[in-house]
Structures are given as structure tokens and as C-alpha cells.
């Protein structure tokens, strides 16, 4: 399904639908500015249609001089290899004259083309994500700059930056001085280009140069499951390369003598291990809160007892992600024992609730323009492996025991973080196996079904899941879980920032 969505036919359908919606919007609310809103700098022979509020400038010897003589409040550069999509200028002028009038930088989606100009697939982008842009340049092709901001940056750039077109280094310099609310994504295919988003940085060995590491306490809610618990303790205490690690098991009533003996033996062998047993009905959020109450300081890693460590550097990678701007929660890449992908992040609002994307795909699938090979922001990650910074813990407080005893407690916590302006990051470089739901199995009782329905209702009520538009996801994609499908819309999506729906 995912491969089929990004084939040529759906791409052409998407393009035609976007162009029609742009035309209808133009007819319904025409924008006719008297002065140039946008100056497009392009080669002399470029096919640029006439549009109200748009000034065309033939490119000279360097982009700084071209930008300096532009009359538009905003400036965009169109390299010779690219073509503007139909209605792109009208959509841009409408945005830059209205909701994006205060933008410092605006970027749009694109249509990737072959050598003959045929549309191959859409490039559907998230709202601005500094973690993703650090590794993949998905912004610079036909980025639109506020002119005064661009010129102030141009004066500070070294002479080698003089060129016909500004590159990703210029985009990066402009972004450095902007608040995230001033960096806008316009979900419209502005250009047709043969150049896909380019890889900028590899972070797989990013932890190698670090010399000090903060304390991390692993909190494991558990009950019985001798084989799995033995495996996860061995992976943490013997196979994980992390210098300041504590492990705490919050047990809610194990009665397996082998598990109890395992706890005592592990406590004798490893002074950084401890546990507590309180027999009570299962409530995952309560187990988490009991564990958090035992943590004195430092970061906390929530870990299911059915997780298997596969790489000694996984935790260093997750902790390194907390250095990214506003990061407070980090999730990992989780695989099923048969190798299929179990977790690459959670899309909020999918199915009216939340759902994993790329679920059960090949573990090597790169994702749309390589996103699954890069650290990137998500609105939510699973609580099966969730690193939480000490600052995030202090800001958000306890997990919700009343509304989310079993399901959606991790989604609720991540959405609370999002609403507080705290970033959640997913990394593909921390890979673990997840033997999902093996310990407790599937509870299909009537009582459990009623509880599950109650928790779904609570998530929708507290966070507006039916109307939530996940900034990591394209508004052109269907919210139906189970794959990527094209979403037929009645109007064009609005310009957006990552934090547009935070409170």
C-alpha cells in the first residue's frame, strides 16, 4: 500500500486535485495586492506566469545582489532545473498576504519528476522540524525568505557563499535567527523538481565524541514473565554501554518463585538494581508513577519487560537526542522478533485516536524521502521504550491513572508534552526488539472492552483527536490507519507550524 501510494498515478491525482482546489480558492477569494508581495528570481528564459503581487527578476551573477534590488516583501529563488507548479504563485501570494504575512521563511511541498518531466511522486513534508532538517534538507528547494531577514544574513556570510542561487547553508543561517512560529510550511506542491530532499548529516555515531553522561534510571513496570524479565535485565545490566545507569522494577504482584529469586539474585550482583512489589490490579500509569516516585534525580527511561537489547550503544543514542532543541521525550526504533517494524513513531489523530505508521513494514524501509533513516520529531512515541528528561518530568507531573490505566497513557503523556511546547524525538539509531504483549497476553473480556472504550473516549475528549492534524504527517494523507492513502480534500490545507495546535 505504501509503495503504491507513492507511484505515479496517485501523484498525478494529487497534483490535479491540489491545482483544482487552488483555482477554486482563487475564484472564491481573489487576492489582488497593489504592490509586489513576492519577488521570484529566476533565469531570463524561465516560464513564470504573470500573477498579481509577483515581481519577476532575471538572475544576475550572485543572489545577494538580486535580492537587494527586489521590491517584494518576500523573495524566492527558482533554479533552472525546477518549474513552478500551476497556481503556485497565486497560492503563495494568498498565504504571504494573509496567514503567513509575518513569516521569516516559508517552504512548500514538491512534485518529484523524472528526466522527461513526468511526475513520479509527491514530496509531502512535515511542519518545520529542526531535528529532521539537521539531517535532511527538505526545505531549501524554492524556500521563500522574508527579504529583510535574508539581506541581514547575506551581509554576514563569508565570500564563498556568493553564488547564483542560495544553498542550504543560507537557509540554515536564516533559520538560526528565527523563532519556530516564524517558520511556516505551506502544504501545496509549489515546484516540480528532479532533485529529491538531500541527506546533510549522518548521526549514527554522534555519541562517540561525548565524554560525560547524565544519570538515567530505567523504570520497568512488570509482573511475572521470568524469561522476558531475565532477558531485559541482562540486556540492561550486562549488555548496555552506559556509565551512570540505575534499574528499578515496579512489580504489581509477581507470584512466580523464579522471578522473585531473579530479583534477589540481581540485587546481590548489581548494586544499581532495585525493585518493589505491590500486589494490586494492573494499572500501567500507576506502576509508572510508583516507579517515578522512587527516582531521585536525572532522566528516566520507561521500559517494558518484553524489550530485548540488541546494541550496546542504544541508550547513549537516545540520551544524545535530548540535546536537540526543546527535546524532552525520545523514542526508539522497535522491531518484532520476526524483524518487521513495530514502532517508528505514532501519528496522533490517525483513526480518530493514534496509530503507529509504517507498522509491520520491512525494517529497512527508508520512509518518505528517507525520514526513517534520520532522527526526526514526532508528536507521540510508544511508552514501551520512552526516555523522559528530568525537566520534562518536572513540568508534566504524573501519568494519568484515572483515564488511562492500560491504553493510550503514552499518547496522552506525549500530547501533554506537545501542548507544553516540549519536543518528542524518534531515532532510528536505537534499535531494540519488542515482544509486544507477550507477558500479559490479550484480554478480550467484556470488562476490558468497556475500559478500552472509555480510554478511547477520554483521549478524544482531552486532546481533540478527531480534528487533530499531526504536524509530522501530511494533511494530504488519509487518517485511516493501516497504510498511506490519498486524502480527498474540499479545500487547501492551511499554512502551519509545528506548535500550531499546542496550548
ChimeraX attribute file (.defattr): number of C-alpha atoms within 10 A of each C-alpha:
attribute: neighborCount
match mode: 1-to-1
recipient: residues
	/A:1	9
	/A:2	14
	/A:3	10
	/A:4	11
	/A:5	17
	/A:6	18
	/A:7	14
	/A:8	17
	/A:9	14
	/A:10	18
	/A:11	20
	/A:12	17
	/A:13	13
	/A:14	20
	/A:15	20
	/A:16	13
	/A:17	17
	/A:18	26
	/A:19	20
	/A:20	15
	/A:21	17
	/A:22	20
	/A:23	16
	/A:24	15
	/A:25	17
	/A:26	15
	/A:27	10
	/A:28	9
	/A:29	9
	/A:30	13
	/A:31	19
	/A:32	14
	/A:33	13
	/A:34	9
	/A:35	13
	/A:36	19
	/A:37	21
	/A:38	28
	/A:39	25
	/A:40	24
	/A:41	23
	/A:42	23
	/A:43	18
	/A:44	13
	/A:45	8
	/A:46	17
	/A:47	11
	/A:48	17
	/A:49	12
	/A:50	11
	/A:51	17
	/A:52	18
	/A:53	22
	/A:54	25
	/A:55	18
	/A:56	23
	/A:57	18
	/A:58	12
	/A:59	20
	/A:60	16
	/A:61	11
	/A:62	14
	/A:63	18
	/A:64	20
	/A:65	15
	/A:66	21
	/A:67	25
	/A:68	14
	/A:69	10
	/A:70	19
	/A:71	18
	/A:72	20
	/A:73	17
	/A:74	27
	/A:75	27
	/A:76	24
	/A:77	24
	/A:78	21
	/A:79	18
	/A:80	13
	/A:81	10
	/A:82	19
	/A:83	19
	/A:84	20
	/A:85	19
	/A:86	20
	/A:87	20
	/A:88	20
	/A:89	21
	/A:90	22
	/A:91	22
	/A:92	23
	/A:93	23
	/A:94	23
	/A:95	18
	/A:96	22
	/A:97	18
	/A:98	11
	/A:99	13
	/A:100	22
	/A:101	16
	/A:102	14
	/A:103	21
	/A:104	24
	/A:105	26
	/A:106	27
	/A:107	27
	/A:108	27
	/A:109	23
	/A:110	28
	/A:111	27
	/A:112	23
	/A:113	20
	/A:114	13
	/A:115	8
	/A:116	7
	/A:117	13
	/A:118	14
	/A:119	21
	/A:120	18
	/A:121	21
	/A:122	25
	/A:123	23
	/A:124	20
	/A:125	26
	/A:126	24
	/A:127	25
	/A:128	25
	/A:129	22
	/A:130	18
	/A:131	20
	/A:132	20
	/A:133	22
	/A:134	19
	/A:135	20
	/A:136	22
	/A:137	19
	/A:138	27
	/A:139	22
	/A:140	21
	/A:141	27
	/A:142	24
	/A:143	21
	/A:144	27
	/A:145	26
	/A:146	21
	/A:147	22
	/A:148	15
	/A:149	16
	/A:150	23
	/A:151	16
	/A:152	11
	/A:153	18
	/A:154	22
	/A:155	10
	/A:156	10
	/A:157	13
	/A:158	8
	/A:159	9
	/A:160	6
	/A:161	17
	/A:162	16
	/A:163	13
	/A:164	18
	/A:165	20
	/A:166	21
	/A:167	14
	/A:168	18
	/A:169	12
	/A:170	17
	/A:171	20
	/A:172	16
	/A:173	15
	/A:174	21
	/A:175	20
	/A:176	11
	/A:177	12
	/A:178	14
	/A:179	10
	/A:180	19
	/A:181	15
	/A:182	19
	/A:183	24
	/A:184	23
	/A:185	25
	/A:186	23
	/A:187	23
	/A:188	28
	/A:189	26
	/A:190	24
	/A:191	21
	/A:192	24
	/A:193	24
	/A:194	20
	/A:195	14
	/A:196	17
	/A:197	20
	/A:198	16
	/A:199	18
	/A:200	14
	/A:201	13
	/A:202	13
	/A:203	19
	/A:204	15
	/A:205	11
	/A:206	13
	/A:207	18
	/A:208	11
	/A:209	7
	/A:210	9
	/A:211	6
	/A:212	8
	/A:213	14
	/A:214	15
	/A:215	17
	/A:216	24
	/A:217	25
	/A:218	25
	/A:219	27
	/A:220	26
	/A:221	26
	/A:222	24
	/A:223	22
	/A:224	20
	/A:225	18
	/A:226	18
	/A:227	13
	/A:228	19
	/A:229	24
	/A:230	17
	/A:231	16
	/A:232	20
	/A:233	23
	/A:234	15
	/A:235	18
	/A:236	19
	/A:237	18
	/A:238	11
	/A:239	15
	/A:240	18
	/A:241	16
	/A:242	19
	/A:243	12
	/A:244	13
	/A:245	20
	/A:246	21
	/A:247	22
	/A:248	21
	/A:249	25
	/A:250	23
	/A:251	21
	/A:252	21
	/A:253	16
	/A:254	17
	/A:255	11
	/A:256	13
	/A:257	11
	/A:258	14
	/A:259	18
	/A:260	14
	/A:261	12
	/A:262	16
	/A:263	19
	/A:264	13
	/A:265	11
	/A:266	18
	/A:267	14
	/A:268	12
	/A:269	10
	/A:270	13
	/A:271	10
	/A:272	15
	/A:273	20
	/A:274	18
	/A:275	18
	/A:276	15
	/A:277	14
	/A:278	12
	/A:279	12
	/A:280	10
	/A:281	10
	/A:282	17
	/A:283	16
	/A:284	22
	/A:285	23
	/A:286	22
	/A:287	24
	/A:288	22
	/A:289	18
	/A:290	18
	/A:291	23
	/A:292	23
	/A:293	10
	/A:294	15
	/A:295	17
	/A:296	8
	/A:297	12
	/A:298	15
	/A:299	24
	/A:300	25
	/A:301	26
	/A:302	22
	/A:303	22
	/A:304	25
	/A:305	30
	/A:306	22
	/A:307	23
	/A:308	23
	/A:309	21
	/A:310	14
	/A:311	15
	/A:312	16
	/A:313	19
	/A:314	22
	/A:315	24
	/A:316	22
	/A:317	23
	/A:318	25
	/A:319	22
	/A:320	15
	/A:321	26
	/A:322	20
	/A:323	10
	/A:324	17
	/A:325	12
	/A:326	14
	/A:327	21
	/A:328	26
	/A:329	33
	/A:330	30
	/A:331	31
	/A:332	27
	/A:333	24
	/A:334	27
	/A:335	25
	/A:336	17
	/A:337	14
	/A:338	10
	/A:339	15
	/A:340	17
	/A:341	23
	/A:342	23
	/A:343	30
	/A:344	25
	/A:345	28
	/A:346	25
	/A:347	25
	/A:348	31
	/A:349	23
	/A:350	23
	/A:351	15
	/A:352	18
	/A:353	22
	/A:354	23
	/A:355	23
	/A:356	21
	/A:357	21
	/A:358	23
	/A:359	19
	/A:360	16
	/A:361	17
	/A:362	13
	/A:363	20
	/A:364	11
	/A:365	13
	/A:366	12
	/A:367	16
	/A:368	16
	/A:369	18
	/A:370	15
	/A:371	17
	/A:372	21
	/A:373	21
	/A:374	24
	/A:375	27
	/A:376	25
	/A:377	28
	/A:378	28
	/A:379	26
	/A:380	31
	/A:381	31
	/A:382	25
	/A:383	21
	/A:384	22
	/A:385	23
	/A:386	23
	/A:387	28
	/A:388	23
	/A:389	21
	/A:390	16
	/A:391	13
	/A:392	19
	/A:393	18
	/A:394	9
	/A:395	14
	/A:396	14
	/A:397	11
	/A:398	16
	/A:399	22
	/A:400	18
	/A:401	16
	/A:402	11
	/A:403	20
	/A:404	25
	/A:405	20
	/A:406	17
	/A:407	19
	/A:408	22
	/A:409	21
	/A:410	21
	/A:411	24
	/A:412	22
	/A:413	21
	/A:414	27
	/A:415	23
	/A:416	21
	/A:417	23
	/A:418	22
	/A:419	17
	/A:420	15
	/A:421	17
	/A:422	23
	/A:423	27
	/A:424	28
	/A:425	28
	/A:426	29
	/A:427	26
	/A:428	22
	/A:429	23
	/A:430	21
	/A:431	21
	/A:432	20
	/A:433	21
	/A:434	24
	/A:435	19
	/A:436	18
	/A:437	11
	/A:438	12
	/A:439	18
	/A:440	12
	/A:441	8
	/A:442	9
	/A:443	9
	/A:444	8
	/A:445	9
	/A:446	9
	/A:447	10
	/A:448	13
	/A:449	12
	/A:450	11
	/A:451	17
	/A:452	17
	/A:453	12
	/A:454	14
	/A:455	20
	/A:456	19
	/A:457	14
	/A:458	18
	/A:459	24
	/A:460	18
	/A:461	11
	/A:462	12
	/A:463	18
	/A:464	15
	/A:465	21
	/A:466	17
	/A:467	13
	/A:468	17
	/A:469	19
	/A:470	25
	/A:471	24
	/A:472	21
	/A:473	22
	/A:474	19
	/A:475	21
	/A:476	19
	/A:477	17
	/A:478	17
	/A:479	26
	/A:480	15
	/A:481	19
	/A:482	16
	/A:483	17
	/A:484	19
	/A:485	18
	/A:486	17
	/A:487	14
	/A:488	14
	/A:489	14
	/A:490	10
	/A:491	13
	/A:492	20
	/A:493	15
	/A:494	14
	/A:495	20
	/A:496	23
	/A:497	20
	/A:498	24
	/A:499	19
	/A:500	14
	/A:501	14
	/A:502	13
	/A:503	9
